[in-house]
Amino acid sequence: MYGLIGRMIAQPGKRDELVAIMQAGTGRMPGCLSYIVATDTTDRNAIWITEVWLDEASHKASLALPEVQAAIEKARPLIAGFDSRTVTTPVAGVGLDVAD
Amino acid sequence: MYGLIGRMIAQPGKRDELVAIMQAGTGRMPGCLSYIVATDTTDRNAIWITEVWLDEASHKASLALPEVQAAIEKARPLIAGFDSRTVTTPVAGVGLDVAD
């Protein structure tokens, strides 16, 4: 499995809008076992995205999906930056959508 | 929802053993929507744990479960420390075990 833990910073006041776009753009993605969007409780502009994929290739392939491309296009102007990105190897867990 | 993203450091050479204990100790926990244990790809002693709970109370209650208490007891001597802990508010996601 291939995991990502990242923190994204929204333009001031744009976090809710950005979260809504990300939520809509990430419905069914082949090989996606978990994709959770969360707001930071201490930084009002920060969003955490934690992902688990079957493998790195599934993650890369998802970036080419039309709905993901569309979401990226809409999200781009609302993003101020990314301030942390960690690649992990998920080992086990509750809530992995293994039916994918 | 209540989320946690944390990084734990195992005693040198003890990461696999620690992961196995955490995996065994976290089977069914009421209110747990996601609980993923992952190894860090750049630090051979680091483990990431990303959690989503129905609410903060569910998380607190889980710490009192006998199987979780037993896992904590076994894990404690293998843990060197915790170097990051973030509380989040999960908003949406693929792979949330909402059947709980």
Backbone of each chain as ProteinMPNN parsed JSONL, in Angstrom:
{"seq_chain_A": "MYGLIGRMIAQPGKRDELVAIMQAGTGRMPGCLSYIVATDTTDRNAIWITEVWLDEASHKASLALPEVQAAIEKARPLIAGFDSRTVTTPVAGVGLDVAD", "coords_chain_A": {"N_chain_A": [[0.845, -1.198, 0.0], [0.297, 2.32, -0.445], [0.809, 5.408, 1.003], [-0.226, 8.783, 1.778], [0.299, 11.733, 3.611], [-0.685, 14.889, 3.979], [-0.464, 18.498, 4.302], [-2.353, 21.218, 3.4], [-2.584, 24.64, 2.545], [-5.142, 26.956, 2.518], [-6.141, 29.855, 0.594], [-6.708, 32.861, 2.435], [-9.782, 32.685, 4.148], [-10.903, 30.951, 2.334], [-11.083, 28.28, 2.869], [-13.377, 26.563, 3.372], [-14.635, 26.498, 0.911], [-12.662, 25.334, -0.638], [-12.444, 22.803, 0.585], [-14.958, 21.781, -0.068], [-14.767, 21.534, -2.845], [-12.759, 19.605, -3.029], [-13.951, 17.464, -1.849], [-16.075, 16.894, -3.559], [-14.701, 16.198, -5.824], [-13.531, 13.755, -5.493], [-14.812, 11.244, -5.604], [-15.198, 8.284, -6.666], [-12.349, 6.559, -6.998], [-10.243, 4.472, -8.697], [-8.43, 2.002, -6.925], [-8.195, 3.504, -4.676], [-8.087, 3.394, -1.286], [-8.552, 4.789, 0.986], [-9.404, 8.124, 1.658], [-9.246, 10.975, 3.138], [-10.478, 14.065, 4.057], [-9.726, 16.722, 6.128], [-10.182, 19.392, 8.447], [-7.829, 21.601, 9.996], [-7.551, 22.04, 13.476], [-6.33, 24.136, 14.721], [-5.263, 25.95, 12.93], [-6.831, 28.128, 10.915], [-6.789, 28.156, 8.184], [-5.802, 25.807, 7.256], [-5.755, 22.494, 5.845], [-5.935, 19.007, 6.167], [-4.974, 16.17, 4.357], [-5.355, 12.813, 4.154], [-4.32, 9.861, 2.747], [-4.782, 6.565, 1.388], [-3.619, 4.262, -0.847], [-3.819, 1.524, -3.168], [-1.41, 1.093, -4.449], [1.488, 2.973, -5.539], [1.183, 3.501, -8.232], [-1.608, 3.523, -8.649], [-2.28, 5.851, -7.326], [-0.936, 7.774, -8.898], [-2.238, 7.369, -11.34], [-4.77, 8.283, -10.709], [-4.587, 11.032, -10.786], [-4.91, 11.676, -13.382], [-7.546, 11.287, -13.975], [-10.584, 12.531, -15.377], [-12.471, 13.856, -13.641], [-10.929, 14.396, -11.431], [-8.934, 15.991, -12.511], [-10.562, 18.172, -13.197], [-11.352, 19.018, -10.658], [-8.886, 19.767, -9.568], [-8.286, 21.903, -11.208], [-10.303, 23.737, -10.48], [-9.694, 24.053, -7.823], [-7.128, 25.13, -7.68], [-6.786, 28.088, -7.724], [-7.547, 28.657, -5.136], [-5.724, 27.726, -3.385], [-3.084, 28.359, -1.211], [-0.709, 27.163, -0.616], [1.403, 24.265, 0.106], [2.372, 22.76, 3.029], [3.454, 20.523, 4.174], [4.314, 17.195, 3.466], [4.13, 13.824, 3.485], [5.232, 10.624, 2.657], [3.961, 7.434, 3.197], [3.934, 3.95, 4.239], [1.228, 2.244, 4.465], [0.124, -0.181, 6.781], [-1.82, -1.584, 8.16], [-5.263, -1.474, 9.131], [-8.371, -0.033, 10.325], [-11.199, 0.71, 8.396], [-10.261, 0.757, 5.796], [-11.025, 0.89, 2.484], [-11.398, -1.75, 1.108], [-12.896, -2.907, -0.859], [-12.558, -1.758, -3.262]], "CA_chain_A": [[0.0, 0.0, 0.0], [1.013, 3.585, -0.59], [0.066, 6.41, 1.771], [0.204, 10.176, 1.772], [-0.248, 12.601, 4.656], [-0.255, 16.219, 3.563], [-1.192, 19.667, 4.795], [-2.537, 22.221, 2.359], [-3.042, 25.911, 3.118], [-6.064, 27.676, 1.637], [-6.116, 31.314, 0.627], [-7.509, 33.304, 3.587], [-11.229, 32.689, 3.994], [-11.344, 30.074, 1.239], [-10.952, 26.872, 3.228], [-14.615, 25.79, 3.203], [-14.849, 26.341, -0.524], [-11.653, 24.378, -1.09], [-12.843, 21.489, 1.091], [-16.127, 21.34, -0.847], [-14.284, 21.114, -4.164], [-12.005, 18.365, -2.894], [-14.926, 16.44, -1.484], [-16.845, 16.563, -4.757], [-13.836, 15.694, -6.895], [-12.823, 12.538, -5.123], [-15.798, 10.209, -5.346], [-14.702, 6.921, -6.855], [-11.062, 6.531, -7.685], [-9.739, 3.09, -8.645], [-7.243, 1.788, -6.11], [-8.202, 4.387, -3.503], [-8.612, 2.653, -0.138], [-8.975, 5.777, 1.985], [-9.088, 9.501, 1.239], [-9.978, 11.734, 4.16], [-10.217, 15.502, 4.08], [-10.007, 17.197, 7.487], [-9.688, 20.742, 8.723], [-6.925, 21.724, 11.137], [-8.302, 22.706, 14.545], [-5.621, 25.296, 15.266], [-4.955, 26.9, 11.854], [-8.106, 28.249, 10.222], [-6.631, 28.032, 6.735], [-5.131, 24.547, 6.918], [-6.517, 21.278, 5.536], [-5.127, 17.784, 6.118], [-5.479, 15.123, 3.473], [-4.667, 11.546, 4.408], [-4.697, 8.964, 1.652], [-4.206, 5.227, 1.261], [-3.819, 3.706, -2.186], [-3.37, 0.147, -3.367], [0.005, 1.224, -4.75], [1.814, 4.312, -6.025], [0.658, 3.64, -9.593], [-3.024, 3.912, -8.544], [-2.314, 7.275, -6.981], [-0.538, 8.547, -10.075], [-3.295, 7.257, -12.352], [-5.942, 9.075, -10.297], [-4.37, 12.433, -11.139], [-5.294, 11.862, -14.78], [-8.999, 11.129, -14.13], [-11.196, 13.812, -15.749], [-13.093, 14.552, -12.515], [-9.849, 14.873, -10.564], [-8.369, 17.117, -13.247], [-11.496, 19.299, -13.071], [-11.286, 19.506, -9.271], [-7.597, 20.448, -9.41], [-8.413, 23.185, -11.917], [-11.139, 24.634, -9.668], [-9.079, 24.27, -6.504], [-5.839, 25.794, -7.774], [-6.729, 29.491, -7.278], [-7.902, 28.778, -3.71], [-4.637, 27.13, -2.607], [-1.932, 29.238, -0.964], [0.507, 26.345, -0.635], [1.436, 22.964, 0.785], [3.514, 22.915, 3.926], [3.996, 19.254, 4.666], [3.907, 16.056, 2.637], [4.845, 12.634, 3.919], [4.866, 9.357, 2.019], [4.002, 6.345, 4.172], [3.552, 2.606, 3.813], [0.189, 1.761, 5.379], [0.34, -1.585, 7.097], [-3.042, -2.192, 8.647], [-6.16, -0.438, 9.581], [-9.818, -0.029, 10.281], [-11.698, 1.744, 7.493], [-9.665, 0.744, 4.464], [-12.093, 0.515, 1.579], [-10.764, -2.804, 0.321], [-13.772, -3.375, -1.935], [-12.141, -1.098, -4.516]], "C_chain_A": [[0.879, 1.245, 0.0], [0.181, 4.662, 0.113], [0.65, 7.798, 1.634], [-0.477, 10.9, 2.927], [0.238, 14.007, 4.319], [-1.088, 17.325, 4.16], [-1.173, 20.739, 3.717], [-3.039, 23.494, 3.039], [-3.927, 26.625, 2.103], [-5.769, 29.168, 1.668], [-7.032, 31.75, 1.782], [-9.012, 33.321, 3.278], [-11.767, 31.705, 2.962], [-11.338, 28.589, 1.615], [-12.216, 26.055, 2.954], [-14.871, 25.494, 1.729], [-13.897, 25.285, -1.098], [-12.008, 22.952, -0.651], [-13.998, 20.931, 0.256], [-15.703, 20.843, -2.231], [-13.587, 19.755, -4.071], [-12.913, 17.182, -2.605], [-15.673, 15.955, -2.726], [-15.981, 15.861, -5.802], [-13.215, 14.344, -6.629], [-13.769, 11.389, -4.798], [-15.237, 8.797, -5.463], [-13.414, 6.979, -7.632], [-10.506, 5.117, -7.566], [-8.462, 2.983, -7.81], [-7.173, 2.669, -4.878], [-8.863, 3.662, -2.328], [-9.089, 3.588, 0.963], [-8.53, 7.149, 1.502], [-9.9, 10.403, 2.14], [-9.514, 13.18, 4.185], [-10.636, 16.013, 5.463], [-9.486, 18.618, 7.651], [-8.812, 20.709, 9.97], [-7.673, 22.484, 12.239], [-7.588, 23.943, 15.073], [-5.26, 26.343, 14.199], [-6.177, 26.985, 10.944], [-8.0, 28.167, 8.705], [-6.085, 26.666, 6.306], [-6.09, 23.363, 6.779], [-5.545, 20.103, 5.524], [-5.778, 16.8, 5.169], [-4.664, 13.865, 3.745], [-5.216, 10.523, 3.426], [-4.042, 7.602, 1.79], [-4.61, 4.686, -0.107], [-3.272, 2.287, -2.221], [-1.856, 0.146, -3.624], [0.238, 2.631, -5.325], [1.235, 4.558, -7.426], [-0.815, 4.064, -9.575], [-3.137, 5.393, -8.237], [-1.998, 8.13, -8.195], [-1.637, 8.541, -11.127], [-4.489, 8.143, -12.001], [-5.813, 10.532, -10.727], [-4.772, 12.729, -12.577], [-6.794, 11.701, -15.002], [-9.636, 12.486, -14.433], [-11.788, 14.57, -14.556], [-12.041, 15.09, -11.539], [-9.168, 16.086, -11.202], [-9.246, 18.363, -13.089], [-11.434, 19.894, -11.667], [-9.988, 20.27, -9.045], [-7.671, 21.843, -10.037], [-9.201, 24.204, -11.096], [-10.456, 25.006, -8.354], [-7.861, 25.189, -6.568], [-5.838, 27.254, -7.281], [-7.023, 29.683, -5.781], [-6.786, 28.28, -2.801], [-3.474, 28.108, -2.458], [-0.633, 28.437, -1.003], [0.323, 25.022, 0.078], [2.594, 23.047, 1.759], [4.013, 21.637, 4.567], [3.462, 18.14, 3.794], [4.772, 14.867, 3.015], [4.333, 11.427, 3.154], [4.99, 8.266, 3.079], [3.729, 5.01, 3.485], [2.509, 2.102, 4.804], [0.303, 0.248, 5.554], [-0.965, -2.281, 7.447], [-3.999, -1.102, 9.031], [-7.617, -0.782, 9.544], [-10.188, 1.02, 9.233], [-10.936, 1.828, 6.187], [-10.708, 0.161, 3.526], [-11.597, -0.54, 0.599], [-11.643, -3.364, -0.789], [-13.358, -2.793, -3.285], [-11.365, -2.038, -5.41]], "O_chain_A": [[2.044, 1.211, 0.395], [-1.012, 4.805, -0.155], [1.847, 7.974, 1.406], [-1.665, 10.71, 3.188], [1.437, 14.281, 4.368], [-2.26, 17.136, 4.486], [-0.121, 21.11, 3.197], [-3.819, 23.435, 3.989], [-3.514, 26.869, 0.969], [-5.219, 29.684, 2.641], [-8.023, 31.078, 2.07], [-9.449, 33.896, 2.281], [-12.977, 31.641, 2.745], [-11.567, 27.736, 0.758], [-12.139, 24.974, 2.368], [-15.27, 24.391, 1.358], [-14.282, 24.461, -1.927], [-11.883, 22.009, -1.432], [-14.009, 19.747, -0.083], [-16.228, 19.844, -2.724], [-13.79, 18.876, -4.909], [-12.675, 16.061, -3.054], [-15.874, 14.755, -2.915], [-16.47, 15.032, -6.569], [-12.451, 13.837, -7.451], [-13.556, 10.651, -3.837], [-14.847, 8.192, -4.464], [-13.39, 7.4, -8.788], [-10.318, 4.615, -6.457], [-7.534, 3.775, -7.971], [-6.209, 2.598, -4.116], [-10.054, 3.355, -2.372], [-9.933, 3.216, 1.778], [-7.418, 7.314, 1.001], [-11.101, 10.579, 1.935], [-8.326, 13.474, 4.315], [-11.756, 15.769, 5.911], [-8.473, 18.994, 7.06], [-9.022, 19.902, 10.876], [-8.356, 23.468, 11.955], [-8.19, 24.727, 15.808], [-4.983, 27.494, 14.534], [-6.517, 26.01, 10.273], [-9.019, 28.115, 8.016], [-5.929, 26.409, 5.113], [-7.088, 23.253, 7.492], [-4.463, 20.19, 4.943], [-6.996, 16.623, 5.183], [-3.444, 13.853, 3.588], [-6.428, 10.349, 3.299], [-2.904, 7.486, 2.245], [-5.788, 4.662, -0.465], [-2.404, 1.903, -1.437], [-1.122, -0.685, -3.089], [-0.712, 3.378, -5.563], [0.848, 5.678, -7.761], [-1.228, 4.879, -10.4], [-3.97, 6.101, -8.802], [-2.705, 9.095, -8.487], [-1.935, 9.571, -11.734], [-5.142, 8.69, -12.889], [-6.815, 11.192, -11.001], [-4.953, 13.887, -12.953], [-7.277, 11.951, -16.107], [-9.272, 13.487, -13.815], [-11.63, 15.787, -14.461], [-12.25, 16.122, -10.901], [-8.865, 17.071, -10.529], [-8.741, 19.465, -12.876], [-11.459, 21.113, -11.499], [-9.993, 21.316, -8.396], [-7.186, 22.824, -9.473], [-8.83, 25.375, -11.017], [-10.614, 26.114, -7.842], [-7.59, 25.937, -5.629], [-4.968, 27.622, -6.491], [-6.771, 30.755, -5.231], [-6.885, 28.397, -1.58], [-2.946, 28.618, -3.445], [0.416, 28.962, -1.377], [-0.754, 24.702, 0.58], [3.707, 23.376, 1.351], [4.903, 21.672, 5.417], [2.288, 18.141, 3.425], [5.995, 14.903, 2.879], [3.124, 11.237, 3.023], [6.001, 8.182, 3.776], [3.346, 4.955, 2.316], [2.861, 1.59, 5.867], [0.544, -0.492, 4.601], [-1.184, -3.432, 7.071], [-3.61, 0.048, 9.233], [-8.05, -1.691, 8.837], [-9.577, 2.088, 9.175], [-10.958, 2.868, 5.529], [-11.212, -0.939, 3.754], [-11.401, -0.264, -0.585], [-11.195, -4.199, -1.575], [-13.772, -3.292, -4.331], [-10.942, -1.647, -6.498]]}, "seq_chain_B": "MYGLIGRMIAQPGKRDELVAIMQAGTGRMPGCLSYIVATDTTDRNAIWITEVWLDEASHKASLALPEVQAAIEKARPLIAGFDSRTVTTPVAGVGLDVAD", "coords_chain_B": {"N_chain_B": [[-17.054, 14.877, 13.579], [-13.945, 13.529, 14.812], [-10.517, 13.834, 14.576], [-7.199, 12.424, 14.491], [-3.769, 12.82, 13.862], [-0.778, 11.377, 14.089], [2.712, 10.956, 14.914], [4.803, 8.402, 15.856], [7.695, 7.251, 17.537], [9.61, 4.399, 17.381], [11.562, 2.334, 19.583], [14.948, 1.72, 18.624], [15.053, -0.631, 16.005], [12.707, -1.85, 16.766], [10.377, -1.353, 15.445], [8.699, -3.004, 13.733], [7.704, -4.879, 15.516], [6.276, -3.229, 17.222], [4.343, -2.174, 15.476], [2.914, -4.512, 14.939], [1.776, -5.078, 17.415], [0.096, -2.852, 17.726], [-1.622, -3.215, 15.659], [-2.93, -5.579, 16.319], [-4.204, -4.802, 18.6], [-6.27, -3.112, 18.005], [-8.777, -3.857, 16.962], [-11.953, -3.942, 16.92], [-13.391, -1.016, 17.696], [-15.726, 0.9, 19.321], [-17.265, 3.563, 17.615], [-15.088, 4.154, 16.099], [-14.05, 5.234, 13.062], [-12.024, 5.17, 11.273], [-8.747, 3.903, 11.334], [-5.574, 3.894, 10.872], [-2.486, 2.384, 10.523], [0.763, 3.156, 9.664], [3.997, 2.855, 8.209], [6.815, 5.061, 8.221], [8.431, 6.232, 5.325], [10.928, 7.314, 5.228], [12.117, 7.435, 7.701], [13.335, 4.973, 9.599], [12.467, 4.225, 12.08], [10.05, 5.349, 12.566], [6.475, 5.645, 12.916], [3.298, 6.281, 11.57], [0.121, 7.222, 12.707], [-3.125, 7.47, 11.792], [-6.269, 8.638, 12.578], [-9.853, 8.467, 12.682], [-12.65, 9.389, 14.418], [-16.011, 9.074, 15.646], [-16.622, 11.043, 17.486], [-14.929, 13.075, 19.973], [-15.363, 11.929, 22.439], [-15.762, 9.199, 21.883], [-13.192, 8.462, 21.137], [-11.794, 8.915, 23.552], [-13.109, 7.066, 25.193], [-12.286, 4.687, 24.036], [-9.745, 4.294, 24.955], [-10.026, 3.128, 27.369], [-10.831, 0.564, 26.905], [-10.434, -2.935, 27.499], [-8.808, -4.474, 25.673], [-7.411, -2.492, 24.387], [-6.081, -1.261, 26.467], [-4.43, -3.414, 27.16], [-2.862, -3.583, 24.861], [-1.542, -1.129, 24.934], [-0.036, -1.466, 27.209], [1.735, -3.517, 26.41], [2.98, -2.234, 24.312], [4.279, -0.009, 25.335], [7.074, -0.302, 26.368], [8.407, -0.385, 23.944], [8.296, 2.001, 22.718], [9.885, 4.976, 21.816], [9.181, 7.603, 21.731], [6.898, 10.372, 20.952], [6.588, 12.425, 18.201], [4.967, 14.203, 16.906], [1.701, 15.464, 16.893], [-1.478, 15.975, 15.846], [-4.648, 17.426, 16.072], [-7.584, 17.015, 14.246], [-10.505, 17.983, 12.297], [-12.283, 15.851, 10.699], [-13.902, 15.978, 7.564], [-14.931, 14.836, 5.271], [-14.863, 11.837, 3.276], [-13.424, 8.994, 1.584], [-13.631, 5.669, 2.582], [-14.385, 5.789, 5.242], [-15.438, 4.096, 8.026], [-18.413, 3.853, 8.358], [-20.29, 2.104, 9.289], [-19.99, 1.493, 11.896]], "CA_chain_B": [[-16.01, 13.853, 13.646], [-12.733, 13.908, 15.549], [-9.399, 13.179, 13.919], [-5.847, 12.532, 15.044], [-2.656, 12.437, 12.99], [0.357, 11.402, 15.005], [3.905, 10.193, 14.559], [5.375, 7.726, 17.018], [9.034, 6.734, 17.247], [9.887, 3.129, 18.07], [12.941, 2.071, 19.987], [15.671, 1.209, 17.451], [14.855, -2.037, 15.654], [11.472, -2.401, 17.343], [9.188, -0.846, 14.758], [7.791, -4.05, 13.263], [7.06, -5.465, 16.69], [5.329, -2.226, 17.705], [3.237, -2.142, 14.516], [2.126, -5.738, 15.12], [0.99, -4.924, 18.649], [-0.944, -1.857, 17.498], [-2.558, -3.817, 14.723], [-3.714, -6.573, 17.042], [-4.94, -4.191, 19.715], [-7.234, -2.105, 17.571], [-9.763, -4.503, 16.11], [-13.239, -3.267, 16.874], [-13.521, 0.004, 18.727], [-16.956, 1.658, 19.034], [-17.087, 4.956, 17.213], [-13.869, 4.307, 15.293], [-14.403, 5.222, 11.643], [-10.804, 4.88, 10.521], [-7.57, 3.799, 12.213], [-4.596, 3.346, 9.931], [-1.11, 2.341, 10.993], [1.642, 3.184, 8.49], [5.4, 3.13, 8.512], [7.403, 6.205, 7.539], [9.339, 5.695, 4.306], [12.267, 7.915, 5.31], [12.679, 7.234, 9.042], [13.093, 3.549, 9.827], [11.877, 3.975, 13.398], [8.816, 6.128, 12.741], [5.156, 5.083, 12.585], [2.211, 7.261, 11.531], [-1.203, 6.699, 13.026], [-4.163, 8.441, 11.435], [-7.506, 8.142, 13.172], [-11.091, 9.246, 12.609], [-13.638, 8.929, 15.402], [-17.329, 9.718, 15.606], [-16.441, 12.26, 18.276], [-13.803, 12.979, 20.895], [-15.739, 11.023, 23.529], [-15.509, 7.819, 21.427], [-11.75, 8.246, 21.227], [-11.424, 8.79, 24.976], [-13.663, 5.811, 25.723], [-11.526, 3.552, 23.501], [-8.517, 4.111, 25.744], [-10.355, 2.331, 28.545], [-11.177, -0.807, 26.519], [-9.422, -3.879, 28.001], [-7.841, -4.872, 24.645], [-6.563, -1.334, 24.096], [-5.216, -1.162, 27.648], [-3.427, -4.48, 27.069], [-1.934, -3.227, 23.78], [-0.724, -0.008, 25.429], [0.91, -2.042, 28.175], [2.762, -4.244, 25.662], [3.685, -1.328, 23.399], [5.006, 1.04, 26.059], [8.548, -0.407, 26.387], [8.966, -0.33, 22.582], [8.104, 3.367, 22.205], [10.89, 5.963, 22.241], [8.524, 8.899, 21.919], [5.915, 10.87, 19.979], [7.149, 13.725, 17.829], [3.995, 15.094, 16.28], [0.319, 15.074, 17.175], [-2.381, 17.015, 15.355], [-6.081, 17.139, 16.15], [-8.276, 17.543, 13.067], [-11.936, 17.77, 12.171], [-12.536, 15.244, 9.394], [-15.088, 16.557, 6.946], [-15.474, 13.947, 4.256], [-13.831, 10.915, 2.875], [-13.572, 7.617, 1.139], [-13.028, 4.739, 3.521], [-14.78, 5.961, 6.643], [-16.186, 2.896, 8.363], [-19.61, 4.422, 8.987], [-21.165, 1.057, 9.821], [-19.731, 1.39, 13.34]], "C_chain_B": [[-14.761, 14.427, 14.322], [-11.57, 13.129, 14.937], [-8.08, 13.383, 14.636], [-4.849, 12.075, 13.989], [-1.406, 12.515, 13.849], [1.519, 10.563, 14.51], [4.567, 9.69, 15.835], [6.744, 7.18, 16.621], [9.27, 5.479, 18.084], [11.32, 3.115, 18.571], [13.653, 1.446, 18.785], [15.445, -0.287, 17.229], [13.539, -2.64, 16.117], [10.209, -2.01, 16.596], [8.208, -1.935, 14.346], [7.006, -4.662, 14.419], [5.964, -4.517, 17.213], [4.108, -2.144, 16.784], [2.321, -3.356, 14.727], [1.246, -5.644, 16.366], [-0.174, -3.968, 18.411], [-2.033, -2.39, 16.597], [-3.497, -4.785, 15.457], [-4.638, -5.916, 18.072], [-6.063, -3.261, 19.313], [-8.282, -2.678, 16.633], [-11.064, -3.72, 16.001], [-13.33, -2.29, 18.024], [-14.761, 0.832, 18.411], [-16.649, 3.111, 18.68], [-15.843, 5.211, 16.387], [-14.217, 4.168, 13.814], [-13.202, 4.903, 10.764], [-9.643, 4.864, 11.505], [-6.5, 3.108, 11.392], [-3.18, 3.491, 10.481], [-0.206, 2.249, 9.77], [3.077, 3.428, 8.937], [5.882, 4.305, 7.672], [8.414, 5.662, 6.522], [10.752, 6.263, 4.424], [12.923, 7.736, 6.682], [12.341, 5.814, 9.484], [12.52, 3.231, 11.218], [10.51, 4.625, 13.579], [7.568, 5.425, 12.212], [4.142, 6.232, 12.584], [0.909, 6.571, 11.884], [-2.208, 7.788, 12.7], [-5.509, 7.851, 11.838], [-8.677, 9.074, 12.885], [-12.101, 8.593, 13.54], [-14.932, 9.709, 15.221], [-17.255, 11.058, 16.339], [-15.306, 12.02, 19.275], [-14.098, 11.991, 22.029], [-15.475, 9.554, 23.144], [-14.024, 7.502, 21.538], [-11.335, 8.037, 22.685], [-11.879, 7.455, 25.547], [-12.828, 4.612, 25.259], [-10.299, 3.253, 24.356], [-8.759, 3.261, 26.995], [-10.722, 0.888, 28.196], [-10.066, -1.765, 26.955], [-8.373, -4.241, 26.942], [-6.905, -3.722, 24.293], [-5.582, -1.117, 25.258], [-4.082, -2.189, 27.566], [-2.388, -4.14, 25.996], [-1.001, -2.106, 24.24], [0.369, -0.537, 26.36], [2.065, -2.76, 27.475], [3.621, -3.307, 24.82], [4.64, -0.396, 24.135], [6.535, 0.891, 26.043], [9.208, -0.293, 25.008], [8.916, 1.082, 21.995], [9.185, 4.303, 22.746], [10.251, 7.323, 22.466], [7.507, 9.202, 20.834], [6.427, 12.223, 19.533], [6.214, 14.629, 17.063], [2.606, 14.561, 16.583], [-0.584, 16.235, 16.79], [-3.816, 16.553, 15.527], [-6.745, 17.778, 14.938], [-9.788, 17.355, 13.213], [-12.188, 17.18, 10.786], [-13.893, 15.704, 8.855], [-15.744, 15.563, 6.0], [-14.418, 12.928, 3.909], [-14.317, 9.608, 2.31], [-12.975, 6.766, 2.252], [-13.312, 5.052, 4.979], [-15.731, 4.82, 6.972], [-17.462, 3.292, 9.103], [-20.592, 3.381, 9.517], [-21.024, 0.944, 11.337], [-20.818, 2.064, 14.164]], "O_chain_B": [[-14.564, 15.64, 14.386], [-11.637, 11.908, 14.799], [-7.873, 14.395, 15.307], [-5.06, 11.07, 13.31], [-1.018, 13.597, 14.289], [1.336, 9.588, 13.782], [4.85, 10.453, 16.758], [6.928, 6.704, 15.501], [9.148, 5.489, 19.309], [12.183, 3.81, 18.035], [13.031, 0.719, 18.01], [15.621, -1.099, 18.137], [13.283, -3.822, 15.884], [9.1, -2.296, 17.048], [7.008, -1.805, 14.585], [5.809, -4.926, 14.31], [4.876, -4.952, 17.592], [2.975, -2.054, 17.257], [1.097, -3.23, 14.695], [0.098, -6.087, 16.354], [-1.298, -4.234, 18.838], [-3.209, -2.062, 16.75], [-4.707, -4.791, 15.227], [-5.718, -6.426, 18.368], [-6.735, -2.683, 20.167], [-8.634, -2.058, 15.629], [-11.239, -2.923, 15.079], [-13.346, -2.686, 19.189], [-14.841, 1.415, 17.33], [-15.876, 3.787, 19.359], [-15.566, 6.35, 16.014], [-14.633, 3.099, 13.369], [-13.354, 4.421, 9.642], [-9.563, 5.706, 12.399], [-6.515, 1.888, 11.234], [-2.746, 4.581, 10.852], [-0.385, 1.367, 8.931], [3.328, 4.122, 9.922], [5.415, 4.516, 6.553], [9.166, 4.736, 6.828], [11.677, 5.753, 3.792], [14.139, 7.869, 6.813], [11.174, 5.498, 9.717], [12.135, 2.093, 11.488], [9.882, 4.47, 14.626], [7.604, 4.715, 11.206], [4.135, 7.057, 13.497], [0.631, 5.467, 11.416], [-2.157, 8.886, 13.254], [-5.841, 6.719, 11.485], [-8.527, 10.295, 12.848], [-12.366, 7.394, 13.451], [-14.946, 10.833, 14.719], [-17.766, 12.071, 15.862], [-14.793, 10.907, 19.399], [-13.199, 11.305, 22.517], [-15.022, 8.764, 23.972], [-13.64, 6.417, 21.975], [-10.612, 7.093, 23.003], [-11.145, 6.795, 26.283], [-12.677, 3.637, 25.995], [-9.87, 2.105, 24.465], [-7.82, 2.743, 27.598], [-10.907, 0.069, 29.096], [-8.885, -1.451, 26.801], [-7.184, -4.313, 27.254], [-5.746, -3.944, 23.942], [-4.405, -0.827, 25.045], [-2.928, -1.88, 27.862], [-1.193, -4.371, 26.183], [0.197, -2.139, 23.96], [1.524, -0.115, 26.304], [3.22, -2.638, 27.88], [4.815, -3.537, 24.63], [5.694, -0.039, 23.607], [7.234, 1.857, 25.736], [10.424, -0.125, 24.913], [9.434, 1.325, 20.905], [9.383, 4.416, 23.956], [10.72, 8.106, 23.291], [7.284, 8.405, 19.922], [6.681, 13.092, 20.367], [6.613, 15.705, 16.615], [2.366, 13.354, 16.534], [-0.472, 17.334, 17.333], [-4.161, 15.426, 15.172], [-6.501, 18.946, 14.635], [-10.271, 16.672, 14.116], [-12.294, 17.919, 9.807], [-14.879, 15.802, 9.585], [-16.97, 15.466, 5.939], [-13.235, 13.111, 4.198], [-15.452, 9.181, 2.527], [-11.928, 7.107, 2.803], [-12.565, 4.629, 5.861], [-16.72, 4.608, 6.27], [-17.58, 3.095, 10.312], [-21.606, 3.73, 10.121], [-21.88, 0.344, 11.987], [-20.75, 2.066, 15.393]]}, "name": "protein", "num_of_chains": 2, "seq": "MYGLIGRMIAQPGKRDELVAIMQAGTGRMPGCLSYIVATDTTDRNAIWITEVWLDEASHKASLALPEVQAAIEKARPLIAGFDSRTVTTPVAGVGLDVADMYGLIGRMIAQPGKRDELVAIMQAGTGRMPGCLSYIVATDTTDRNAIWITEVWLDEASHKASLALPEVQAAIEKARPLIAGFDSRTVTTPVAGVGLDVAD"}
